[in-house]
Amino acid sequence: MKPPVPDVATERQWRYVGSGHTPGAALTAAGVAFGIFLNREIARSEARIGDGGAAW
């Protein structure tokens, strides 16, 4: 076994490197989830009002 090289980062959890969402994909997913949340809140509000948005 070689001694560690100074100023070199070692990734011990190599099997996880590159897995998961990129920052851009995570941001997109969060935006989609927020849009779904808002749509559900609006639908609940309209259902409570009772007209279902028929005033268009």
Contacts in CASP RR format, 6 or more apart in sequence:
PFRMAT RR
TARGET T0000
AUTHOR 0000-0000-0000
METHOD contacts of the structure
MODEL  1
MKPPVPDVATERQWRYVGSGHTPGAALTAAGVAFGIFLNREIARSEARIG
DGGAAW
4 10 0 8 1.000
11 17 0 8 1.000
21 29 0 8 1.000
46 52 0 8 1.000
46 53 0 8 1.000
END
